[in-house]
Amino acid sequence: MRTKKRLGVYAGSFDPLTIGHLWMVEQGVALFDSLVVAVGINSEKRYTFPLEVRLAMLRESLKGIRNVSIASFSNLYLIDYAQQLGATHILRGIRSGSDYEYERTMRNINGDLDPDICTVFLMPPRDIAEVSSSMVKGLVGPKGWQRVAKKYVPEPVYRHLIKARP
């Protein structure tokens, strides 16, 4: 009989949140008793949206999804953050071979640091496999970008994109 609750952590920059991220969250809540969606802050990285806006986009987009909490962390390895939460799992997405190689390496390092936290990899369905925050940001700008970008982000994120770049 399982007694320990399965707590998953799904971390990323979410700059911005995409329909691919949303798919991952939906799968995560089906896999775990609860899921923490955490914005990781890397001081070396330049973001399009400030942390407060990314957190707001997450809150608005994930409203109504049960067993999800939203947080942020900085100056910590993901495995250390997961330990602080008492997480049993880390959730990661793989869209391509290069994602796999990177995530496999990170999983092995995390496993060295804490073998009790299991990393779970998910591959999105083909129709959203190419969707990434970088791709969405690359769509913004040319005439008609709003119509194209709208397909790849949740409605609250789309509103923030419009506000940031009308």
N, C-alpha and C positions, 0 to 999 in steps of 0.2 A: 504494500500500500504506500503510495506516494504521499509524503507529509510536507516536504519543502515546496513552497510556491515557486513557480517558474517566473522569474522576473527577467525580462529582456531589455537590453539597451540598444537603441538604434540611433547612432550618432552621425552627424554630418554638418556641413556648413549651411545647407538649405538656403543657398543664395542664388536664386530663389527656390522655394519648394516647387516640385514638379509633379505631374501625374504619376511618374515613376516612383517618386518618394511616397506618394499616397498609396500606391499599390503595395509597397513594402510595409507600410504601417498597417494596412488592412490584413496582410498576411501575418504580421507580427502579433496582432491582437488575437488571431485565431490560434497561434502556436503557444502563446504564453498567457499566464494568468494576469499579468499586467506588463505594460510596455512603457518605458521611458524614452521619449524622443528628445534627444539632447543636441543642442547646437554646440559644437566644439569650436572654440576660438583659438586660432593660430595667429600669434602676433606677427608672424612673417608674411601672412597672406593679406592681400588687399580685397576688401569685400565691396560689392555693389550696394548692398543694403546694410545699414547699421544693425547691430545685434537686436535692439528693441523692435525694429521693424520685422526682422526675421522671426522673432518670437511671436509677434502679433500675427503675422501671416500663418504661422503654425497653429496658434490658438484658434483663429478664425476658420481655418481649413479643416481642422480636426475636431471642431466642436461637434458634440453628439456621438463621437466614437468612444465607446466605453472602455474602461481600463487603460486609458492612455494618460500619461502626464507629460508635461513639457518642461524642459529645464535647459540650462547651459552650463558649460564648464570651461575652464581655461587653465593653462600651465600644468596640465596633467596628461599623462598617457591615458588612452581610453580604458585600458585594463585597470588602471588605478581608480579611475572614476567608477567603473563597474563594481570594483571591490567595495568602494565607499557606499554604494547603493545596496550592496548585498545581492547583486545580480547573479543569476545562474547562467545567463546567455548573453552573447553579443550578436546582434543581427546585422548582416552585411549583404549588399547586393552585388551581383556580378553581371555585367552587360557584355563583356568582351574578354578575349584572351588576355589582354594587358591588365584588365581589372582582376582577372583570376590570379595572374602571377603576383601582383601587388598584394592582394588580399590573402593569398596563400602564405606569403612571407610574414605578413602581419599576424596571421593566425598562429603561425609557428612561434613567433616571438612572444605573443600573448600567452600561448600555451606554456612556454618556458617560465614566464613570470607568474602565472596562476593556472595550473592544469585543471582546476575545478570549474573554471568558467569556460563553457562550451561556445565556440563560434559557429553560427548557423549561416550558411550561404543560400541565397535565393536568386534565381534567374527570372527576370520579368518575362512576360509573354512577348512574342515577336513584335506585336504592334506598338509596344512602348519601349522596346529594348534599346533604342538609340536615344531616348529622351534623357537629357542631363541638364543641369543648371547652366553649364557652359553653352550648350546648344541653344537653350532658350535665350540667354543673354546675346548670343550671336544673331538671333533673329530680329532683335529690337533695332529699329532705326530706319530701314528702307521704307518707302511708301507702301502702305498696306500691312505693315508689320503686326498691327493689332489683330487683324483677322487670322494671321498665321500663328502667332504666339498663343492666342487664346486656346487653341486645341491642346496645348501641352502643359497648362498650369491650372490649378483649381481657381474658381471664380474670385475668392478673396485675393489671391496672388495677382491675378489679372488686373484687379482694381488698383493694387499698389504699383504695378508696372505702368499703367496708364497715368497714374498720378506722378510717377517719377519721370516719365518721358511721354508727354501727351502727343 
